[in-house]
Amino acid sequence: MAADYKYIIIGRGMMGAAAARHLSQWTDGVALIGPGEPSDYKSHQGVFASHYDEARITRTIDPDPVWALLANRSIARYAEIARESGVDFYSEAGCLVVGPKRTEAPSYVGKVLDAANGLGVSTETLGDADLVRRFPYFSFPAESEGVWEAQNAGHINPRRLVKAQALLAERQGTAIISATVSSVRQEAGKVTVETVEGAAYSAEKVLVAAGGFSINENLLGARLDLKVYARTVTFYEVDEAAMDFWGATPSLIWKWHEGEDGIYLLPPVRYPDGKLYLKIGGDPDDLLLPTEPEVRAWFRSGGRESTHRHLTEVMGRLMPKLDLSRTSMAACVTSFTPTGYPAIAMTRSDRIGILSGGCGAAAKSSDEIGRLGAELIFRGRIEDEAYQTDFRADFL
């Protein structure tokens, strides 16, 4: 019997929706399967997604040439996606990167500047006095140095970007199926996809783009080598009346010591409850989530109070003028591959591909990552030779 679709993409997140948009530009017979956002996280027993948020940092500078190209190609298409979908998702608020002042030794700021120069990105280098004058919201320690990227940098709204990608994919003929996939198996020259809801769909090929939930062996027929870490983000409510001051806050990445991960910060944006929140992330330690049920339980938990306290202590140093009394936290995850790049490859089956592993850096680059996933499943391999990696997938 003929398959229901030529291609099924599993996962209606940032990578999956982007892959569906690109793939449906080249062919018909595309379906995108995944559930919507749950209304009550704590009682939800199904899967989650990490794009349930209103702001993620976007910037063109990255010391790694692969991630830099992924970001630059994605950002170059933001305006087209917004224009064609009618959904705005990008705010050019600029991005400030701050670290210890450079010395003769290798440094974080030095690597950022080298990357900017290599990419031809226009930046400004700021010392202590300039940081105080230009960015009075922050209080950096003495002997800090900043790199300011004013253009093609700021933040995106991941919910709205996913909405835009799915809208365009559907307009191009993609079938949008709101369901949770429970299993994927190849049989009799096609792939069968079964859902928790009891439906079954078949396709000639399937691309699994399920984020951290891609570790579910029922989706790939094997355990993907992907480490999923629990992350906690913290929010601080900002009054409307105070936006005259705080409203000009840029996106920020701050490393106060060489070799430490530091934090990232998003300026105040409006959330679905109608309130304005400034967001900070940067767990002081790693909490590994080895199994798919543990990933679900983590999302339901709402985050770690120890990380919440740590981030609030950091905020007290970084933004001493901000009222930190109205605060909340949320849980998300980051997924890392052994290579440090997304896994975009066929599995042990020649009909099932994997598109996963954002490595904590994929939101801004999701359109290009999705395009590569679409190319993989459409052509059987990634033909683009511009990248210095093969985006391989490893299995345990």
C-alpha positions as CSV (number, residue, x, y, z in Angstrom):
1,M,0.0,0.0,0.0
2,A,1.1,3.5,-0.7
3,A,2.3,5.7,2.2
4,D,0.1,8.4,3.6
5,Y,2.9,11.0,3.1
6,K,6.2,11.3,1.4
7,Y,7.8,12.8,4.5
8,I,6.8,13.1,8.1
9,I,8.6,15.4,10.5
10,I,8.2,14.6,14.1
11,G,8.4,17.6,16.4
12,R,6.7,21.0,16.0
13,G,9.5,22.9,17.7
14,M,12.0,25.4,16.3
15,M,14.0,22.9,14.2
16,G,11.1,20.8,13.1
17,A,8.9,23.7,12.0
18,A,11.8,25.2,10.1
19,A,12.5,21.8,8.4
20,A,8.8,21.6,7.4
21,R,8.9,25.1,5.8
22,H,12.0,24.4,3.8
23,L,11.0,20.8,2.8
24,S,7.5,21.9,1.6
25,Q,9.1,24.5,-0.7
26,W,10.7,21.6,-2.6
27,T,8.0,18.9,-2.5
28,D,4.5,18.0,-1.7
29,G,3.4,15.2,0.7
30,V,4.9,16.7,3.9
31,A,3.4,16.3,7.4
32,L,4.5,17.9,10.6
33,I,3.4,16.1,13.8
34,G,3.6,17.3,17.4
35,P,1.5,18.4,20.3
36,G,0.7,22.0,21.2
37,E,1.8,23.7,24.3
38,P,0.2,22.3,27.5
39,S,-2.1,24.7,29.4
40,D,-0.9,23.3,32.8
41,Y,2.7,22.3,33.0
42,K,2.6,20.7,36.5
43,S,-0.2,18.2,35.6
44,H,0.8,17.6,32.0
45,Q,2.0,14.0,31.5
46,G,3.1,14.3,27.8
47,V,6.1,15.8,26.2
48,F,7.3,19.4,26.3
49,A,9.3,21.8,24.1
50,S,11.9,24.4,25.0
51,H,10.5,27.1,22.7
52,Y,7.7,27.8,25.2
53,D,9.2,31.3,25.9
54,E,9.1,34.9,24.7
55,A,12.8,35.7,24.3
56,R,16.0,34.1,23.2
57,I,19.3,35.9,22.4
58,T,20.3,36.2,18.8
59,R,23.7,37.4,17.6
60,T,26.0,36.8,14.6
61,I,29.2,36.6,16.5
62,D,30.4,33.1,17.5
63,P,34.0,31.9,18.0
64,D,33.1,28.6,16.3
65,P,32.9,29.0,12.5
66,V,30.2,26.3,12.1
67,W,27.9,28.0,14.7
68,A,28.7,31.4,13.2
69,L,27.6,30.3,9.7
70,L,24.4,28.6,11.1
71,A,23.6,31.9,12.9
72,N,24.4,34.2,10.0
73,R,22.4,32.3,7.5
74,S,19.4,32.1,9.8
75,I,19.4,35.8,10.8
76,A,19.7,36.7,7.1
77,R,16.3,35.1,6.6
78,Y,14.4,36.6,9.6
79,A,13.0,39.5,7.6
80,E,11.7,37.2,4.8
81,I,10.0,34.8,7.3
82,A,8.4,37.7,9.1
83,R,7.2,39.4,5.9
84,E,5.8,36.3,4.3
85,S,4.1,35.0,7.4
86,G,2.9,38.3,8.8
87,V,4.3,37.2,12.2
88,D,7.0,39.5,13.8
89,F,9.4,37.6,16.0
90,Y,12.7,39.6,16.0
91,S,13.7,42.6,18.1
92,E,17.0,44.3,17.2
93,A,17.9,45.3,20.7
94,G,21.6,44.6,20.2
95,C,23.8,42.2,22.1
96,L,26.5,43.1,24.6
97,V,29.2,40.5,25.5
98,V,31.3,41.3,28.6
99,G,34.3,39.5,30.2
100,P,37.5,40.3,32.0
101,K,39.7,42.8,30.2
102,R,42.1,41.3,27.8
103,T,45.7,40.5,28.7
104,E,48.5,38.8,26.8
105,A,47.0,35.4,27.7
106,P,44.1,34.0,25.6
107,S,40.8,35.5,26.7
108,Y,37.1,35.2,26.2
109,V,36.8,38.8,24.9
110,G,39.7,38.2,22.6
111,K,38.1,35.2,21.1
112,V,34.8,37.1,20.5
113,L,36.7,39.9,18.8
114,D,38.6,37.5,16.6
115,A,35.4,35.9,15.6
116,A,33.8,39.2,14.8
117,N,36.7,40.3,12.7
118,G,36.8,37.0,10.9
119,L,33.1,37.3,10.0
120,G,33.4,41.0,9.1
121,V,30.8,41.9,11.8
122,S,30.8,45.5,12.9
123,T,31.3,45.9,16.7
124,E,32.5,48.4,19.3
125,T,34.9,47.5,22.0
126,L,34.1,49.2,25.4
127,G,36.2,49.7,28.5
128,D,35.0,50.3,32.0
129,A,34.1,54.0,31.5
130,D,32.2,53.3,28.3
131,L,30.3,50.4,29.8
132,V,29.2,52.6,32.7
133,R,28.2,55.5,30.4
134,R,26.5,53.4,27.6
135,F,24.8,50.8,29.8
136,P,23.9,52.3,33.2
137,Y,21.6,49.3,33.9
138,F,24.6,47.1,34.6
139,S,27.3,47.2,37.3
140,F,30.3,45.3,36.0
141,P,33.5,44.8,38.1
142,A,36.5,47.0,37.3
143,E,38.8,45.8,34.6
144,S,35.9,44.5,32.4
145,E,35.7,44.8,28.6
146,G,32.7,44.6,26.4
147,V,32.0,43.9,22.8
148,W,28.8,45.6,21.5
149,E,27.0,44.3,18.4
150,A,24.2,46.7,17.6
151,Q,22.9,45.3,14.3
152,N,21.6,41.8,13.5
153,A,21.5,41.1,17.2
154,G,19.1,41.2,20.0
155,H,16.4,38.6,20.7
156,I,13.8,36.5,19.0
157,N,10.4,35.3,20.3
158,P,10.7,31.5,19.9
159,R,6.9,30.9,20.2
160,R,6.2,33.4,17.4
161,L,9.1,32.1,15.2
162,V,7.6,28.6,15.5
163,K,4.2,30.0,14.7
164,A,5.6,31.7,11.6
165,Q,7.4,28.7,10.3
166,A,4.4,26.4,10.8
167,L,2.1,28.9,9.2
168,L,4.3,29.1,6.1
169,A,4.8,25.3,5.9
170,E,1.0,24.8,6.1
171,R,0.4,27.4,3.4
172,Q,2.8,25.5,1.2
173,G,0.8,22.3,1.7
174,T,2.2,20.7,4.8
175,A,-0.3,18.8,6.9
176,I,-0.1,19.9,10.5
177,I,-1.1,17.1,12.9
178,S,-1.5,17.9,16.6
179,A,-0.5,14.6,18.2
180,T,2.2,13.0,20.3
181,V,4.3,10.3,18.5
182,S,4.8,7.1,20.6
183,S,6.7,5.0,18.1
184,V,8.4,5.0,14.7
185,R,9.3,1.8,12.9
186,Q,10.4,0.9,9.3
187,E,8.6,-1.9,7.7
188,A,7.7,-3.1,4.1
189,G,9.5,-0.2,2.4
190,K,7.9,2.6,4.4
191,V,7.9,4.0,7.9
192,T,5.0,3.8,10.3
193,V,4.4,6.5,12.9
194,E,2.0,5.7,15.8
195,T,0.7,8.3,18.2
196,V,-0.4,8.3,21.8
197,E,-3.8,9.3,20.6
198,G,-4.1,5.9,18.8
199,A,-3.6,7.1,15.2
200,A,-1.1,5.7,12.7
201,Y,0.5,7.4,9.7
202,S,2.9,6.1,7.1
203,A,5.6,7.9,5.1
204,E,8.4,7.1,2.7
205,K,10.8,8.9,5.1
206,V,10.7,10.3,8.6
207,L,12.7,13.0,10.3
208,V,12.8,13.0,14.1
209,A,13.2,16.5,15.5
210,A,12.0,16.0,19.0
211,G,14.7,17.9,21.0
212,G,15.7,16.3,24.3
213,F,12.9,13.8,23.8
214,S,14.8,12.3,20.9
215,I,16.5,10.0,23.5
216,N,13.3,7.9,23.4
217,E,14.5,4.7,21.7
218,N,11.0,4.1,20.4
219,L,11.5,7.1,18.0
220,L,14.8,6.0,16.4
221,G,15.1,2.3,17.1
222,A,18.3,3.0,19.1
223,R,19.5,5.3,21.8
224,L,20.8,8.6,20.4
225,D,24.1,9.7,22.1
226,L,22.6,12.9,23.4
227,K,23.1,14.4,26.9
228,V,20.0,16.2,28.2
229,Y,20.6,18.7,31.0
230,A,18.1,20.3,33.3
231,R,18.2,24.1,33.2
232,T,16.4,26.7,35.3
233,V,15.7,30.3,34.1
234,T,14.7,33.1,36.4
235,F,12.3,36.0,35.8
236,Y,12.0,39.4,37.4
237,E,8.9,41.5,36.9
238,V,9.5,45.0,35.6
239,D,6.9,47.8,36.1
240,E,5.5,49.5,33.0
241,A,6.4,52.9,34.5
242,A,10.0,51.8,34.8
243,M,10.4,50.9,31.2
244,D,11.6,54.4,30.3
245,F,14.8,53.2,31.9
246,W,14.9,49.4,31.7
247,G,13.3,49.3,28.3
248,A,16.6,50.0,26.5
249,T,18.4,47.1,28.2
250,P,20.1,45.0,25.5
251,S,20.7,41.2,25.4
252,L,23.7,40.4,27.5
253,I,26.3,37.6,27.8
254,W,28.5,38.0,30.8
255,K,31.5,35.9,32.0
256,W,33.0,37.4,35.2
257,H,36.0,35.1,35.2
258,E,37.9,33.4,32.4
259,G,36.9,29.8,32.0
260,E,33.5,30.1,33.7
261,D,30.2,29.8,31.9
262,G,28.7,33.0,33.2
263,I,25.2,34.1,32.5
264,Y,22.9,35.3,29.7
265,L,20.2,37.9,30.1
266,L,17.2,39.0,28.1
267,P,15.7,42.5,28.3
268,P,12.2,43.0,29.7
269,V,9.6,41.6,27.3
270,R,5.9,41.0,27.6
271,Y,4.7,37.5,28.5
272,P,1.3,35.9,28.0
273,D,0.1,37.0,31.4
274,G,0.4,40.6,30.2
275,K,3.4,41.4,32.5
276,L,6.9,42.5,31.6
277,Y,9.8,40.2,32.7
278,L,13.5,40.3,32.5
279,K,15.0,36.9,32.2
280,I,18.4,35.4,33.2
281,G,19.9,32.0,32.8
282,G,23.1,30.2,33.6
283,D,23.1,27.2,35.9
284,P,26.1,27.0,38.2
285,D,26.2,23.2,37.8
286,D,24.9,20.4,35.5
287,L,22.0,18.1,36.3
288,L,21.9,15.3,33.8
289,L,18.5,13.8,32.8
290,P,19.3,10.3,31.6
291,T,15.8,9.1,30.6
292,E,12.8,10.4,28.8
293,P,10.5,10.1,31.8
294,E,13.0,12.2,33.8
295,V,12.9,14.9,31.1
296,R,9.1,15.0,31.4
297,A,9.3,15.1,35.2
298,W,11.9,17.9,35.1
299,F,9.6,20.2,33.0
300,R,6.7,19.5,35.5
301,S,9.0,20.5,38.4
302,G,9.3,24.1,37.4
303,G,13.1,24.3,38.0
304,R,15.6,24.2,40.9
305,E,15.3,26.6,43.8
306,S,19.1,26.5,44.3
307,T,19.7,27.8,40.8
308,H,17.0,30.4,41.4
309,R,18.9,31.7,44.5
310,H,22.2,31.6,42.6
311,L,20.9,33.7,39.7
312,T,19.2,36.2,42.1
313,E,22.6,36.6,43.9
314,V,24.2,37.3,40.5
315,M,21.5,39.8,39.6
316,G,22.1,41.6,42.9
317,R,25.7,42.3,41.7
318,L,24.9,42.8,38.0
319,M,21.8,45.0,38.3
320,P,21.6,46.5,41.8
321,K,19.1,49.1,40.8
322,L,16.5,46.5,39.7
323,D,13.7,45.5,42.1
324,L,14.3,41.7,42.5
325,S,11.4,41.1,44.9
326,R,8.9,39.8,42.2
327,T,10.6,36.8,40.8
328,S,9.7,33.4,39.5
329,M,11.5,30.5,37.7
330,A,10.8,27.9,35.0
331,A,12.4,24.7,33.8
332,C,13.8,24.0,30.4
333,V,16.5,21.7,29.0
334,T,19.6,21.8,26.8
335,S,20.7,18.9,24.7
336,F,24.4,18.2,23.8
337,T,25.8,15.9,21.2
338,P,29.4,14.5,21.4
339,T,30.5,16.7,18.5
340,G,29.1,20.0,19.9
341,Y,27.1,20.4,16.8
342,P,23.5,19.4,15.9
343,A,23.0,15.8,14.9
344,I,21.6,16.0,11.3
345,A,22.0,12.5,9.9
346,M,20.3,9.3,8.8
347,T,20.0,6.7,11.5
348,R,20.7,3.0,11.1
349,S,17.6,3.0,8.9
350,D,17.9,4.6,5.5
351,R,14.4,6.0,5.9
352,I,14.6,7.6,9.3
353,G,16.7,10.7,10.0
354,I,17.5,12.6,13.2
355,L,17.6,16.4,13.6
356,S,18.4,17.2,17.3
357,G,21.0,18.6,19.7
358,G,20.9,22.3,19.9
359,C,23.9,22.4,22.3
360,G,22.5,25.5,24.0
361,A,23.1,27.6,21.0
362,A,20.4,26.7,18.4
363,A,17.4,29.0,18.9
364,K,18.8,31.8,16.8
365,S,20.1,29.4,14.2
366,S,17.1,27.1,14.0
367,D,16.0,28.1,10.5
368,E,19.3,27.1,8.9
369,I,19.5,23.9,11.1
370,G,16.0,23.0,9.9
371,R,17.0,23.7,6.3
372,L,19.9,21.2,6.6
373,G,17.5,18.7,8.1
374,A,15.1,19.1,5.2
375,E,18.0,18.7,2.8
376,L,19.1,15.5,4.5
377,I,15.7,13.8,4.4
378,F,15.0,15.1,0.8
379,R,18.3,14.2,-0.8
380,G,19.5,11.4,1.6
381,R,22.5,13.5,2.7
382,I,23.6,17.0,3.3
383,E,25.0,18.3,0.1
384,D,26.0,21.8,1.4
385,E,29.8,21.8,1.6
386,A,30.1,25.1,3.4
387,Y,30.3,23.5,6.9
388,Q,33.5,22.2,8.5
389,T,31.6,19.2,10.1
390,D,29.5,16.4,8.9
391,F,26.8,16.8,11.6
392,R,27.0,13.1,12.3
393,A,24.8,11.3,14.8
394,D,26.2,8.8,17.3
395,F,24.2,6.0,18.9
396,L,24.8,4.0,22.1
